[in-house]
């Protein structure tokens, strides 16, 4: 377990649960454990269903898990939320990931 992951888990165990903490856990786990990353992204979304970064992490985790249709749907939802919130950078980044995913 990485030092960063260990530190984040200790915060969670101490009762400091929040959307930001769950997002940080999701982002930390994406490369090594996309299933756990998906769980943390979804828990971040329970705090704020329009948290663009958590929506993006959820879509990426689904992609890494090979759940292509779900990932496409998640990216579309995340892009719509990013556009609604004026988060142009996240919107453009996710459009690139979505195009790559659709190409296979």
C-alpha positions in Angstrom: 0.0 0.0 0.0 1.3 3.4 -0.9 2.0 6.0 1.7 -0.5 8.3 0.1 -3.2 5.7 0.1 -2.5 4.7 3.7 -2.8 8.4 4.7 -6.1 8.7 3.0 -7.5 5.5 4.5 -6.5 6.7 8.0 -8.4 9.9 7.4 -11.5 7.8 6.4 -11.1 5.6 9.5 -10.9 8.7 11.7 -14.4 9.7 10.5 -13.4 12.4 8.1 -15.6 11.1 5.2 -16.2 13.7 2.5 -16.6 14.0 -1.3 -13.1 15.2 -1.6 -11.6 12.4 0.5 -13.6 9.8 -1.5 -12.4 11.4 -4.8 -8.8 11.4 -3.6 -9.1 7.7 -2.8 -10.7 7.0 -6.2 -8.0 8.8 -8.1 -5.3 7.1 -6.0 -6.7 3.6 -6.7 -7.6 4.0 -10.4 -4.3 2.5 -11.6 -4.1 -0.4 -9.2 -7.7 -1.2 -8.1 -10.4 0.2 -10.5 -13.1 -1.7 -8.6 -12.3 0.0 -5.3 -11.8 3.3 -7.2 -15.3 2.9 -8.6 -16.7 2.4 -5.2 -15.0 5.5 -3.8 -16.1 7.6 -6.8 -19.7 6.5 -6.3 -19.5 7.4 -2.6 -18.1 10.8 -3.5 -21.2 11.2 -5.8 -23.5 10.4 -2.9 -22.2 13.6 -1.3 -22.6 15.6 -4.5 -24.2 14.0 -7.6 -22.8 16.8 -9.8 -19.2 16.6 -8.6 -17.5 16.7 -12.0 -14.2 15.2 -10.9 -16.0 12.2 -9.2 -18.1 11.7 -12.3 -14.9 11.6 -14.4 -13.3 9.1 -12.0 -16.4 6.9 -12.1 -16.3 6.9 -15.9 -12.6 6.1 -16.0 -13.0 3.3 -13.5 -15.8 1.7 -15.5 -13.6 2.0 -18.6 -10.7 0.3 -16.8 -13.0 -2.5 -15.7 -14.0 -3.2 -19.3 -17.6 -2.0 -18.8 -17.6 -0.1 -22.1 -21.3 0.7 -22.4 -21.5 1.9 -18.8 -18.3 3.9 -19.2 -19.7 5.6 -22.3 -22.9 6.5 -20.5 -21.0 7.7 -17.5 -18.7 9.9 -19.7 -21.8 11.4 -21.4 -23.4 12.2 -18.1 -20.1 13.7 -16.8 -19.7 15.8 -19.9 -23.2 17.1 -19.6 -22.6 18.1 -16.0 -19.3 19.7 -16.8 -20.9 21.7 -19.6 -23.8 22.8 -17.2 -21.3 23.9 -14.6 -19.0 25.7 -17.1 -16.1 23.4 -16.4 -14.7 23.5 -19.9 -11.3 21.8 -19.2 -13.0 18.7 -17.7 -15.5 18.7 -20.5 -12.8 18.7 -23.2 -10.7 16.1 -21.4 -13.7 13.7 -21.0 -14.7 14.2 -24.6 -11.2 13.0 -25.6 -11.5 9.9 -23.3 -15.0 9.2 -24.7 -13.8 9.4 -28.3 -11.0 7.0 -27.5 -13.3 4.6 -25.8 -15.8 4.6 -28.8 -12.9 3.9 -31.2 -11.9 0.9 -29.1 
